[in-house]
């Protein structure tokens, strides 16, 4: 859950907690 929030902040996009971030 926390990872998703951090990811969204870093990539500036809304990601799910289980959603893996992709290259910007």
Secondary structure, DSSP 8 states (H G I E B T S, - for coil): -HHHHHHHHHHTS---TT------
